[in-house]
Amino acid sequence: MENIFEPKDTYKIEVINDNPELISFMQENPKGILCVPENVTKQSQYNVVMPQTYDFAKWIKKNRKDITIDVAESEGIKSLHSYDFWMPIVILASDMSVQVFLGLVSSYIYDRIKGALKHDNANVHVQAYYKETSEGVIKKFSYEGSVEGFKNVAKKFNINKFLG
């Protein structure tokens, strides 16, 4: 099996249990992508969204008019000072696959780094919650690592390989 990750690149797929707010958000938003604040996923008590949230939503609306994207109400934007891509925490509706979402994020990042200097080594931070239709359970895909590693994940993502 080909190693598509650098040692610092990490990914996980987890089953999510006991999060009524997340389940409620998924039921209320049946289409597209919903960007949510950290407190919905119980990662923080603060009602803030990640730094790239509004820019990513605007990019989707401009470049992919066929995809619905909304940003849930929040109290602000998390302040992180680095060149990393802190993508929004998202909930994917049943009409949006993880593979399509990862492709969108990869395209967005490519557009943003076109003019970057070669030595600028930004990392990517992605979290996506989705309902596994065959099992009916909510899962979380997360990735933290290099841009190159993320591009490989987006190209080669196959849920069976990650779980098997």
Secondary structure as UniProt FT lines:
FT   TURN            7..8
FT   STRAND          10..16
FT   HELIX           20..28
FT   STRAND          33..36
FT   HELIX           38..41
FT   STRAND          48..49
FT   TURN            51..52
FT   HELIX           53..63
FT   TURN            65..66
FT   STRAND          69..71
FT   STRAND          76..77
FT   STRAND          85..92
FT   TURN            94..95
FT   HELIX           98..113
FT   TURN            114..115
FT   TURN            118..119
FT   STRAND          123..132
FT   TURN            133..136
FT   STRAND          137..146
FT   HELIX           147..156
FT   HELIX           159..163
//
